[in-house]
Amino acid sequence: MPEFDYDVVVVGSGAGGAMAAYTLTKTGKKVLMLEAGRDYDPVTETPMFKTAHDAPLMGAPTPDKNFGFYDATVDGGWQVPGEPYTTGKGSEFKWRRARMLGGRTNHWGRYSLRFSEHDFKGYSRDGLGADWPFEYADIAPWYDKTEELVGVCGTNTGLDDMPDSSPGVLQTPPKPRVPELLVAAAAKKLGIPSAPMHRAVLTRPKDNRSACFYATDCGRGCSIGAAFQTTTSLIPMARATGNLKIVTDAMVKSVDVDEQGTVNAITYIDRKTARSIRLSAKVIILAASACESARILLNSKSASFPDGLANSSGQVGRNIMDSTGANLGADIPALEGRPIYNEDGHTANHLFIPWWGHEAQAKGKLKFSRGYHFELDTGFKAPGSYYPPKLQGYGSEIKRQSKQNYGSHVGLSLRGEMVPNEHCYMEIDNEVKDKWGIPVARFHWKWSEQELNQIAHGLETARDILTTMGATITDLPAPEDAIKKGGEIIHEVGTTRMGGSPQDSVTNQYGQTWDCNNLFVMDAGVFASNPHKNCTLTIMTLAMRNASWLSSELDKGAI
Amino acid sequence: MSKSYHIQQPVAFTQEPARTGLTRRQSLMWLGAITAGLTLPLISGCEKMAISAAKLAGHWPNLDLEPITGKGYGTDPKLMTPPTSPWPLTMTAEQRELVSVLADILIPREGSRPSAAEVNVTDLIDEWVSAPYPSFQADRVEILSGLVWLDEESMRRFDNKFVQVSPQQRLQIIDDIAYEQAESELRFAYIARVFDGIRTLVTIAYFGSPEGGQDLGYQGNVPIAGDYPGPTPEAMAHLDGVLGELGLADYAYS
């Protein structure tokens, strides 16, 4: 490697790592970024406008590409070749990973909802899980800065589940579409609000990025930079400072300490040569994803830290939370044969249903303590992703049935907050190593009554909304059958949680580990709880705030 | 008195299409009224027995196929230039001919609209059954068995293979298996489910072709300059009508 005198090593180039690197390089710090996957450029690699017809198997999901042929994920999905994970007896957990610059920001849903004071103080309210070690007011300005930088479309609704952004921060959201408007009316009759979804998609140009042109599924990535991903925004911007150097195909194995137990180096495997490389480091930020960062810490054992680095609390790998998930859908007779127009929009929700039950929960009327929202699955879908209904007969008759049904299906997808529990955790499986010789993660998982009761409530509510729209639904699945597997919603957080005390948390409110003052975590591992609102905006907001704090500490010579 | 059994959907599209979406099949499974079950008069026992009984009564060929063991397209295929032949096609000329005949019964040419076979649905079916992935291999057994069933049924009835008999004779067989009542008749119950899977696949493949997409009426996948225009006045007028019919006019979103 050519001489590059870096101040900070950042592990990972996704939401947390790229924001940390951007923030540090902008304040003049030299950053060396290690990314486990290959280099990736959305400008030249995104299959914009390509149709299902052009893809193998009409683009259908396969074990090689779990979310379909065109999904942006490189060398990953539910499995990464040569890099297994295991589960404990009786546990099911799915761990989604990518091996590419920008990580999972290249294909995420871009839903970007703020957490609220209510979300940050769950423990104080109901005694479950843990509080976050700050107030909403501490974070609000950083949400503003992050939304401004990332580019988020949406509106201020004044709803208690959706804290307002400062005036002028949010970009104009796109107009709602017909099935969304019907869902909104049905929900309103039941006393349930709907609101414009907040999405990290530009509706106005920004920096070198274009506004959305309302075509091509964002899950493929976005060559014009409208849908936010770090590879078209934070990473090029950080590179432009001249203060960032990126090493791809660098699979971090451990963070190393000297004889006094001070972090002073990092070891990675060069995936191209399989060589182990050790670099000295003054400050290290782990942002490899919640479970990968925890795995690195647990694998970083030394005489000073026999149970893994920064783990004096014993909390590394504990408190894993995913979002709960369940789907219910129906064909809506009133939407059959409706006038066709272009419903692609920004290819995801223009409207959604935020959580409306804070008051009912405060009054003890619900059998679960944390909220959920509904995302909507509707629209005149692209050929190939439109599935006809149960057809009868053949010939012109099945064409007629398909066309009549086209655009009439409405699905409601629940995304809810789970409460951390002692049965959900990860550890190192000492029996299994990946192809780089690194011991793998083993996951343990069990939903509690909290989540099952929430799913039951969500299914009943979804049924009520759909039947209000005229659907016929005769019976509902059992919550334990309907709930998605742990990890399946891909919002895994909490493995290195932050807190107010070194006894029960891994980091302080700035993501600085209690045990090592030059070691930080800036991915979703630091989440103290997992509000139902999708984690990425908050990962980026915390990374910006915490990297700013780190930068000022470095300036002061405090680290 | 009858009891309802559900035969597991044997063919196609049981995978999750996207993390935000529901599969069609999942949503159908939750709609008891629409879910096609196999209704058998008072046969006791489990689903497995119902399936065995249906296969036996329907002369179901139990094909013993060599597994396909090639490689898939891998975890980092070139998305800008998708592979046109990701793996070798494995159907015989005879199987392909039968699929083409079947595809054109399902979606025949209508005026300027091409038939399913004319938009190469046969290639897609061949690619599907030849794909070296487990769920596609499971579909392969069902689809190829279904083709054998059609030929054997045609031999039983007309002493000739399906593609050799007259169009009217072919439709006599198809009429027996293409409607929901076939699923409650023991001898047609299994082929009816397999036929339904093939029908779904052919329909998706037809509408997925450029010509079929036009036939469906899809308007998207075109860049829009400026703001997303939202619903057309016609679409909004229709929505207003729907809100009125459903008693939701007072709850319109604003």
Interface residues (C-beta under 8 A of the other chain):
Chain A: R38 T44 E45 T46 P47 F49 K50 T51 A52 H53 D54 A55 P56 L57 M58 A60 P61 T62 P63 D64 K65 N66 F67 G68 F69 Y70 V74 D75 G76 G77 V80 P81 G109 T172 P174 K175 P176 R177 V178 E180 L181 L182 A184 A185 A186 K188 K189 S194 T203 C212 F213 Y214 A215 T216 G219 R220 N327 L328 G329 A330 D331 A334 L335 R338 P339 I340 Y341 N342 E343 D344 G345 H346 A348 L351 E375 D377 F380 K381 A382 P383 G384 S385 Y386 Y387 P388 P389 K390 L391 Q392 G393 Y394 G395 S396 I398 K399 S402 K403 Y406 H409 G411 S413 T468 M469 G470 T472 I473 T474 D475 L476 P477 I489 I490
Chain B: F13 Q15 E16 P17 A18 R19 T20 G21 L22 T23 R24 R25 Q26 S27 L28 W30 L31 G32 A33 I34 A36 G72 Y73 G74 T75 D76 P77 L79 M80 P82 P83 P86 I105 L106 I107 P108 E110 L124 E127 W128 A131 Y133 P134 F136 I174 A178 Y179 E180 D196 R199 T200 T203 I204 A205 F207 G208 S209 P210 G212 G213 D215 L216 G217 Y218 Q219 G220 N221 V222 P223 I224 A225 D227 Y228 P229 G230 P231 T232 E234 A235 M236 H238 L239 V242 L243 E245 L246 G247 L248 Y251 A252 Y253
